[in-house]
Amino acid sequence: MSLEIGTVVKSLKGRDKEKYFCVVGIEEKSALICDGKQRKLDKPKHKSLKHLKITQHKLQTETLQVNKHIYKALKSLNISEE
């Protein structure tokens, strides 16, 4: 699966290691990610693409409008180790 807006990714490095995020923007060598709780839409985290693992899950565009919806969607996925 390729990296697109709405894709759920797992952080492989840093303080947020092993946590899941949603991609809200893509730059040349990094992605803008948020989880709706600690990293919100108004201040997403820049994360290098090599420090992210793409999962098979993707959130719908309507979900990406509100922090609360992103948080609930990520929590409801109940992602186990892939």
Buried (B, 14 or more C-beta within 10 A) or exposed (E): EEEEBBBBBBBBEEEBEEBBBBBBEBEEEBBBBBBBEEBBBEEBBEBEBEBBEBBEBBBEEEBBEEBEBBBEBBEEEEBEEE
